[in-house]
Amino acid sequence: MNNAITNYVVYMSACNSELTKQVHFGLAVGTKAFTHDALLFVEYAKTVDTMLLCYLLQYDLGRLETHRPELFGNVIENFIATELTKLISNTGARLGLYHFRTSDQKEVDFVLEKPSGELAAIEVKSRGQVSSDDFKGLNELQRLTGEDFQCGVVLYRGKDIVPFGERLWAIPMDQICS
């Protein structure tokens, strides 16, 4: 595989200025760390088509959930990353797409930022139900960014839209991915 394409994303550790690497399922092309009001974000790398990813890694998507459940959630996350990247690109929206993680491992899979600094955040879960634990990263990002935080969503495989606090919802994936 080409050296420019890697299967990791570099994350910035919030507890010090050292760069740390964390394995991330997906093909990435370059990353860039930056701060927003003293918060550390990593620009989300461009991803490739999820089916191409599965083909290159020789994964049978139809059997992945039952035969490789530890990877299934990562494939879904990669799919959402690809869809968000296409949405931003095709609409011409001026949005940054980032990942957020604190030093105590609270994270948000995707943070969308407008040029004005307003943020929307998305956490992806492959399960059919959600709990308040699934909102830890979103709650922390909301606390740290204050009024810039416009909304937070946990995408999950359930059937109902469920409010989980001020500007926080669980939304079924099929409501936005169909």
C-alpha positions, 0 to 999 in steps of 0.5 A, spaced: 500 500 500 502 507 498 506 510 504 501 516 503 495 512 505 495 509 512 491 505 517 492 510 523 490 517 525 494 521 529 491 524 535 494 529 540 494 528 547 491 533 551 495 531 558 501 534 554 504 536 547 506 529 545 503 526 539 500 519 540 498 514 535 492 510 536 489 505 531 483 507 527 480 503 522 480 506 516 484 509 511 487 516 512 491 521 508 494 526 513 492 529 519 493 536 522 492 538 530 490 544 532 487 548 538 480 551 539 480 555 545 485 551 548 481 545 546 485 540 542 482 537 536 485 533 530 482 534 523 479 528 521 483 525 515 479 523 508 477 516 508 475 512 502 469 508 500 467 503 506 466 497 501 473 499 498 476 499 505 472 492 506 475 489 500 482 491 501 482 488 508 478 482 505 472 483 510 465 480 508 461 486 510 455 481 510 458 477 515 462 482 519 457 483 525 457 476 527 464 474 525 468 480 527 464 484 532 470 488 534 471 491 527 463 492 525 463 498 529 469 501 526 466 499 519 460 503 521 464 509 523 468 509 517 461 509 513 459 515 517 466 519 516 465 517 508 458 520 508 460 526 512 466 528 508 462 527 501 456 531 504 461 537 506 464 536 499 458 536 495 454 542 498 460 546 498 459 547 506 465 551 509 465 546 515 471 543 519 471 535 520 475 533 527 475 528 532 475 530 539 479 526 545 480 529 552 486 526 556 481 522 560 479 518 554 472 522 553 471 522 546 467 525 540 468 521 533 466 527 529 466 535 530 463 539 525 465 546 526 463 552 522 468 558 521 464 562 526 466 557 531 459 554 532 460 546 533 456 540 532 458 533 534 456 526 532 458 520 536 457 513 532 455 507 536 453 500 532 448 498 538 441 498 538 440 502 544 444 507 548 445 510 555 448 516 558 455 513 558 454 514 550 454 521 551 460 522 556 464 525 550 459 530 548 457 532 555 464 534 556 465 537 549 459 541 551 461 543 557 468 546 555 465 549 549 459 553 552 455 557 547 459 554 541 456 547 542 450 547 538 448 540 538 450 533 539 448 527 537 449 519 538 447 515 532 445 508 533 442 502 530 435 503 534 428 506 532 427 512 536 429 519 537 431 520 544 433 526 547 438 526 552 439 533 555 440 540 553 441 540 545 443 532 546 439 526 542 440 519 540 438 518 533 437 512 529 442 511 523 437 509 518 433 516 519 439 520 516 443 514 512 437 512 508 
